[in-house]
Amino acid sequence: MLPLTQQISNIFSSFTLIFLLQAAWNTLALAAAGCSMGLLMGFVIACVRRTHNPYLLPLRAILIVFVELMRRIPFLVTLFLTMFVLQGAGFNLSFFIIGLIAVCLISTAYLAEIFRAGFESVPQAQIEAAQTLNFSQRQLIFLVMLPQAWKVVLPPAFSFMVSFIKDTALASQLGVVELTFAGKILITRGYSSFLIYAVILIIYFAMSYPLSRLGARLEKRLGQHLIPEAARFEPELATPRTV
């Protein structure tokens, strides 16, 4: 094993830094693409599950099974199942694309459930009032439900996305050269395990901390908006009591 001082100087060499940054980019690409697709498809699934059209009943049943199944299968098992299904179907895809498809499926299932919980937080009386006014399903979702549901959706969605950045490390089991896999490669080349994983920890923190702060800031702003609204309906909550 190389001396520690030489290892530190080698880590900050251009080759090693570029290698780690490329791996970090793969990690960030997996997480960003997975969460973006999850937000879009999760919203669509939550909307479809709220419809009562009898023609969409088979689709609703399939989506419910998909969400419940994907949320109960471990991340690693989903990765390997996706790889075996795609390869068995004759698709010759790279490990990165296979990992990307798997993380999109997983994030879609979790974020669909978050959107569903947000929609269910909207008071039923408001939904019935909109239906009485002959609101279409699209108007009901975008004008009544979504403006209120996003206050419930955003905090757990950001929490999921922050943890999802770390969970993409399991894609290394497929051979995807993401941040954790890059660390294993450097360790096999004689670097100290402690030193390499310390650097990886710093990079993961640098990727996830801004997202967590953004989520905390949005949650704080939401709380400031919710307090006056609650005080308007319950004035006694806004007035301090004197003893």
TARAZI-V434441 format. One record per residue. N is the residue number from 1. RES is the residue in one letter. OMEGA is omega in whole degrees, 0 to 359 (none if undefined). D_LAST is the distance of its C-alpha to the last C-alpha in Angstrom with 2 decimals. Layout:
BEGIN
N_RES_OMEGA_D_LAST + N_RES_OMEGA_D_LAST
END
This chain:
BEGIN
1_M_180_71.30 + 2_L_175_71.03 + 3_P_185_69.49 + 4_L_180_65.78 + 5_T_179_66.36 + 6_Q_177_68.93 + 7_Q_180_66.65 + 8_I_179_63.90 + 9_S_179_66.42 + 10_N_179_67.80 + 11_I_181_64.38 + 12_F_172_64.00 + 13_S_184_67.51 + 14_S_183_67.90 + 15_F_182_69.25 + 16_T_180_66.42 + 17_L_179_63.68 + 18_I_179_65.25 + 19_F_180_65.58 + 20_L_180_61.90 + 21_L_176_60.76 + 22_Q_178_62.95 + 23_A_178_61.47 + 24_A_177_57.92 + 25_W_177_58.93 + 26_N_177_60.11 + 27_T_181_56.79 + 28_L_179_54.87 + 29_A_178_57.29 + 30_L_183_56.84 + 31_A_183_53.04 + 32_A_179_52.94 + 33_A_180_55.57 + 34_G_181_54.07 + 35_C_179_50.54 + 36_S_178_51.91 + 37_M_179_54.08 + 38_G_178_51.32 + 39_L_182_48.90 + 40_L_183_51.60 + 41_M_177_53.08 + 42_G_177_49.78 + 43_F_180_48.53 + 44_V_180_51.84 + 45_I_179_51.74 + 46_A_178_48.18 + 47_C_180_49.32 + 48_V_181_52.47 + 49_R_179_50.62 + 50_R_181_48.54 + 51_T_179_51.68 + 52_H_178_53.11 + 53_N_182_56.65 + 54_P_180_59.03 + 55_Y_180_61.45 + 56_L_182_58.91 + 57_L_177_58.26 + 58_P_179_60.66 + 59_L_178_59.10 + 60_R_179_55.57 + 61_A_180_56.79 + 62_I_181_58.42 + 63_L_178_55.32 + 64_I_178_53.08 + 65_V_180_55.60 + 66_F_182_55.81 + 67_V_182_52.06 + 68_E_181_51.58 + 69_L_184_54.72 + 70_M_179_54.12 + 71_R_182_50.57 + 72_R_176_51.96 + 73_I_179_55.02 + 74_P_182_54.65 + 75_F_184_55.07 + 76_L_179_58.30 + 77_V_178_59.85 + 78_T_178_59.16 + 79_L_182_60.92 + 80_F_177_64.02 + 81_L_178_64.12 + 82_T_180_64.02 + 83_M_182_66.84 + 84_F_180_69.01 + 85_V_181_68.52 + 86_L_178_69.36 + 87_Q_177_72.32 + 88_G_178_73.54 + 89_A_176_73.43 + 90_G_179_75.71 + 91_F_179_73.30 + 92_N_185_74.29 + 93_L_176_71.00 + 94_S_179_69.84 + 95_F_179_67.27 + 96_F_179_64.82 + 97_I_178_65.14 + 98_I_177_64.81 + 99_G_179_61.64 + 100_L_178_60.34 + 101_I_181_60.98 + 102_A_181_59.26 + 103_V_176_56.07 + 104_C_178_55.97 + 105_L_182_56.22 + 106_I_181_53.47 + 107_S_178_51.01 + 108_T_182_51.81 + 109_A_183_50.90 + 110_Y_181_47.56 + 111_L_174_46.48 + 112_A_178_47.64 + 113_E_177_45.21 + 114_I_177_42.37 + 115_F_180_43.27 + 116_R_179_43.50 + 117_A_177_39.96 + 118_G_178_38.78 + 119_F_181_40.62 + 120_E_177_39.21 + 121_S_179_35.63 + 122_V_181_36.32 + 123_P_181_35.11 + 124_Q_180_38.12 + 125_A_179_37.31 + 126_Q_178_37.97 + 127_I_179_41.23 + 128_E_178_42.37 + 129_A_178_41.59 + 130_A_178_43.70 + 131_Q_177_46.46 + 132_T_179_46.40 + 133_L_177_47.02 + 134_N_173_50.02 + 135_F_173_48.74 + 136_S_179_51.26 + 137_Q_179_50.35 + 138_R_178_50.50 + 139_Q_180_48.21 + 140_L_183_45.78 + 141_I_189_45.57 + 142_F_182_45.56 + 143_L_184_43.59 + 144_V_190_41.02 + 145_M_185_40.74 + 146_L_179_41.48 + 147_P_178_39.02 + 148_Q_184_36.18 + 149_A_185_37.81 + 150_W_176_38.39 + 151_K_178_34.69 + 152_V_186_35.11 + 153_V_190_38.66 + 154_L_182_38.46 + 155_P_178_36.35 + 156_P_178_38.53 + 157_A_178_41.63 + 158_F_177_41.15 + 159_S_178_40.45 + 160_F_183_43.67 + 161_M_177_45.67 + 162_V_179_44.69 + 163_S_181_45.75 + 164_F_176_48.80 + 165_I_180_50.15 + 166_K_182_50.35 + 167_D_179_51.78 + 168_T_176_54.72 + 169_A_180_56.08 + 170_L_177_57.50 + 171_A_176_59.92 + 172_S_179_61.86 + 173_Q_175_63.13 + 174_L_184_65.17 + 175_G_177_66.61 + 176_V_182_64.41 + 177_V_172_64.41 + 178_E_193_60.71 + 179_L_181_58.78 + 180_T_179_58.88 + 181_F_177_62.53 + 182_A_177_63.40 + 183_G_178_61.86 + 184_K_179_64.07 + 185_I_181_67.10 + 186_L_178_66.41 + 187_I_178_65.93 + 188_T_179_69.36 + 189_R_173_70.81 + 190_G_178_69.88 + 191_Y_178_66.42 + 192_S_179_63.86 + 193_S_180_61.54 + 194_F_183_58.57 + 195_L_182_59.35 + 196_I_181_59.91 + 197_Y_174_56.82 + 198_A_178_54.73 + 199_V_179_56.08 + 200_I_178_55.45 + 201_L_181_51.84 + 202_I_181_51.34 + 203_I_177_52.94 + 204_Y_180_50.81 + 205_F_180_47.67 + 206_A_179_48.91 + 207_M_187_49.44 + 208_S_185_46.22 + 209_Y_178_43.61 + 210_P_179_43.82 + 211_L_179_43.44 + 212_S_178_40.37 + 213_R_176_38.78 + 214_L_178_39.66 + 215_G_179_38.02 + 216_A_180_34.82 + 217_R_178_34.80 + 218_L_179_35.34 + 219_E_179_32.64 + 220_K_179_30.14 + 221_R_178_31.27 + 222_L_179_31.00 + 223_G_179_27.41 + 224_Q_178_26.64 + 225_H_184_28.40 + 226_L_183_26.77 + 227_I_177_23.12 + 228_P_180_23.67 + 229_E_178_25.77 + 230_A_181_23.15 + 231_A_180_20.54 + 232_R_180_23.23 + 233_F_180_23.58 + 234_E_186_19.94 + 235_P_183_18.03 + 236_E_178_14.65 + 237_L_183_15.33 + 238_A_183_15.91 + 239_T_179_12.76 + 240_P_180_9.75 + 241_R_177_6.55 + 242_T_181_3.74 + 243_V_none_0.00
END
